[in-house]
Amino acid sequence: MASGDELPAKDKKEQGKEEEKPQDGQSSDSGALAHVKHPLQNKWALWFYKTDKAKSWKANLRLVTSFDTIFVHKLHHSGLMVGTLNIKHQVKILVYNHIKAASRLQSGCDYSLFKEGIQPMWEDERNRQGGRWLVNTSKNVREQDLDRLWLETLMLLVGESFGEYSDSVCGAVVQIRAKGDKLAIWTKNAADENANVGIGRKFKERLNLPPKMNIGYEAHEDTMSKTGSITKSLLTL
């Protein structure tokens, strides 16, 4: 891979903040602590995109990693086993183990997390009829809150937090742009209003957005065919 195409590796300062990988058989005052792999409902793929006008859009897209398990922390005590699932901790390890935080990316770069088999592009068969809930943020949010917003979004996906509507979710994207960053959750069917409203409400609630801040749902078909810079929202929350 050419140097210009390298993935955004974490610098030494960031690497020093990374928590150690859990080891099996660690002990505690009350019993033996084990870390057991727990299968996820779906396998997820993390993608990185960096704008290079000399290349095609697909050529600028790179697969970073994929995963379908996280660790469950189990404590053996008095013959009993107690399990806890720390999704936030595990997602941080899986996603940020070898790459920069979203807030440290250059303008024109994206991170995407999609279910395996779905590429982060409108043309993919499982995205074509769908759309996205879009959160537009100002530039000052990047340093203050973007990484939290992105991590909360990843947790929603990996934790299958949309209940009966989780199957309607395709993935999520964070886009770093000079005029303001974008955060979105993609769904597979723009015509399924019930599913999209349910997903949008959970999305807005988890991000803890200000009550007066609206988010809009756009159909990919409308985004692809727009003539200006703005796509009309089908739904608003």
N, C-alpha and C positions, 0 to 999 in steps of 0.2 A: 504494500500500500504506500503510495507516495506521501511525502510529508504533509502536503497540503490537504490530504484526505484523512489524516489521523483523527481518531476520536478525541474528544476533549478530556484528556487524562487529568486526574486530580493532581494538584501540586503538593509538595512535601508538607506544607502547613495544613492542608486539608486532610492529608493522609494521617497525620498525627492525631487528628481528632476522631478517627474511626475507631469504633469499639472493637474489641477483640472478638474473633469468631468463637462461639460457644464450644466448649469441649465436653464430651460425654464423661459422666462419672464424677463431676465436681461435687464436693460435699458441702453441707451446711451444718449449722448447729443443731438443726432439727431432723436431718435426714440426708439421704443421697439425692443430689440433683442431676437429672439426666436431660439431654436435649435430643428429642426424637423428631425426625422429619415427618411433617404432616402434609399430605397431598392436597393441593388446591383443586377447586372445582374445574378450573380452566388452566391451560398453559398460556403464559403471557410472554410477549416478545417486546423488548425495548429497542427503539430505533432512534438514530441520530441523523439529522439533516443539516447540511451546511450549504448555503447558497454559493454557487460558482457559475456565473453566467456563461462560461466557456463549455459547460457540460449540460446534459439533459437533466431534467428533474430526477429521474430514477437513478442516474449516475451519482447524484449528490446524496442519495439515501444510503445509510449503512445500518445493518443489524448489529446491535451492541451485545445483547445477551437474551436468553430466554430462560424461564423458570416455571416449575409447576409444583414446588414444595416450599414450605417454610418450616422453621423449627417450633416445636411445642416444648415448653419447659415443664418437666414432670418431676415432682418431688415424692420420693418414696419415704414414707414415715409410718411406723407402727403397722406395717403390712398394708398400708393404703397408698394409692397413687393419685395425686392431685395434678391436673393439667391446666396450664394457663397459656393462652394464645396472644402474644404481644405482636399484633400485626404491624403497628407503626415501627417498632424496633426492627423487625425482620425486613420490611420494605426498604427502610433506610440502608440496611446492609446490602440487600440484593441490588438495589438500583444505584446507590451512591458509592459502592465499593471501589469502582475503578474510573468514575467519571466526575466531572465538575458538577456543582449544584447549578440549577437552571439560571439563577441570578448572576452567575459568572460567565455565561455564554456570550459570545459576540452577537451583535445584531445580525439577523438573517439566519439564525440557527433555531432548530426545533428539537424537542424530545417528544417521542410518542410511545405510548404503551398500548398495544392492541392484543386481542386474543390471537393465539397462534393460527395461522392460515389466512389472516386478514391483514393486508398491507395498509399503511396509513395514507391512503390516497382515495380520492373520489371515485376513480375508475374501477376500483376493486368491486367485484360482483356483489359482495356483502355490504358494501357502502353505498352503492349507486343509487338506491331508492331511499336512502336515509338522510340524515341531517345532523346538526350539532347544536348543543347549548353553548353559547359563546359568552365569555366574561372578558370584557375589555378593561385593562388596567392602565393607569397613568405611569409615567416613568419612575416617579418617586416610590411606587409600590414595589419595584424590583428589589431594591435594597432592603426595604422594610418588611415585606410580607410575601413575596412571590414564592419562595421556597416552601413556606408553610402551606400556601394554597395548592401548590403542585403535589406536595406530599399527601395532603388530605384527599386530593383527587385520586391519587394512586391507591390509597387505602380503600376508598370507595369501590374501586374496580376489583382489586385483589381480594377484598373481604366480601365480595358479592353482596354489597350493602343495599341494593335496590330491590330486594325481595323478589316478588313475582315478576318484576320488570328487568331483572339482571340479565336475562337472555337477550333482551333488546339492545343491550350495550355492546358496542364494537370495540371502543377504546377511548383514549384521551390524548390530547396534544397540548403542549405549551410552546408558544412561538415568541421568540425574542425579536422585537422590532424597535426601530429608532423612535417612532412616534408613540409607542406604547405597546406593552406585551399583551398576548392573547392566551386565554386558557379555555379549553373546550372539551366536552364529552360528546362523542359521536354515537348515534343510535342507528339501527338498521332500517327503520321504516318511518319516514317523515309523516305518513298518513295515520299512524297509530297514536292518536292524540292522548289517550289514557296513559299509555306507557311513557310517552315523552313528558307529559305533565308530572307524572310520578317521579321520573328520573330528575327532572329539572328542580322540583321542590326539594328533593333530598340533596342534590348538588348544592343549591343555594344555602340550605340549612347547614350542611357540613362545613362549608367555607366560612360560615358566620359573616356573611356580607351585610353591610348596612341595610336596614329595612327599605330605605328609599332608593337603593341601587337596583335597577332592573337588569335582568339577563334575558336574552332573546334566543329563540330557536329558529334556525335557518335550514331550509332544505338544500342539500348539496346541488340539486338540479338548478335551483335559483342562483346559487353562488357561482356555478360554472357559466351561467348564461347572462350574468349581470353586465351592464354596460358602464356603470359608474363604480364608485368605491364602496357603496353601501348596498347590502342585501336586505330586502324586506323580511322582517321576522314573521313567521307563521304563528308563534306563540310568544308571550311575554309574561314574566313572573317578577 
